Amino acid sequence: GAAGEVREKNMSNPPPAAPGKGCDEVRKQYDECFKSWYTDKFLQGNSTPACLKEWEDYRLCMLASLKDKKLLHLLEKNPPSTPKP
């Protein structure tokens, strides 16, 4: 029936990858660095920032991904206004 046809159509056209999907490796590097810093430094009383390079790599990757998917406007402070009817 119609429901089966819709299901088959959806399976043949998977949704596009989520923004940042290509940033998995740099996110993993940042997450590992952060967890280590949090456990070994922060919880021991040392709040000196760390993992700045890893964070910047991840941030730049995400920005590029959002730009590629034309979603960068979502991060703007004043996004374009929606036209009133």
C-alpha positions in Angstrom: 0.0 0.0 0.0 0.9 3.7 0.2 2.6 3.4 3.5 4.9 0.7 2.2 5.8 2.8 -0.8 6.6 5.8 1.4 8.8 3.6 3.6 10.7 2.2 0.6 11.2 5.7 -0.8 12.6 7.0 2.5 15.0 4.1 2.8 16.4 4.7 -0.7 17.1 8.3 0.0 18.7 8.6 3.5 18.7 12.0 5.1 21.8 14.2 4.6 24.6 13.8 7.2 24.2 16.0 10.3 26.3 19.1 10.5 29.7 18.3 11.9 29.6 14.6 10.9 33.1 15.0 9.3 34.5 16.4 12.6 34.2 13.2 14.6 38.0 12.7 14.9 38.8 16.2 16.1 35.9 16.1 18.5 37.2 12.8 19.9 40.7 14.4 20.3 39.1 17.4 22.2 36.9 15.1 24.3 39.9 13.0 25.4 42.0 16.0 26.2 39.1 17.6 28.1 38.4 14.5 30.2 42.0 14.1 31.0 42.3 17.8 32.0 39.1 17.7 34.1 40.2 14.6 36.0 43.9 15.2 36.4 44.0 19.0 36.8 40.6 20.7 37.4 39.4 18.3 40.1 42.8 18.6 41.7 42.4 22.4 42.0 44.2 23.5 38.9 41.9 25.5 36.7 44.5 26.7 34.2 42.9 26.4 30.7 44.0 23.5 28.6 43.1 21.8 25.3 42.9 25.2 23.5 44.4 23.8 20.2 42.0 20.8 20.3 39.0 23.1 20.9 40.0 25.5 18.1 40.5 22.6 15.7 37.0 21.3 16.6 35.4 24.7 16.4 36.9 25.5 13.0 35.8 22.1 11.7 32.2 22.7 12.9 32.1 26.2 11.4 33.3 24.8 8.0 30.7 22.1 8.2 27.9 24.5 9.0 29.1 26.8 6.1 29.1 23.8 3.7 25.5 23.0 4.7 24.4 26.7 4.5 23.6 26.7 8.2 26.2 29.2 9.4 23.4 31.8 9.8 22.2 29.8 12.9 25.2 31.1 14.8 24.7 34.8 14.0 23.7 37.1 16.8 21.1 38.9 14.6 19.8 36.3 12.1 17.9 37.5 9.1 14.4 38.4 10.1 11.5 36.4 8.8 9.3 38.3 6.4 5.9 39.2 7.9 2.9 38.0 6.1 
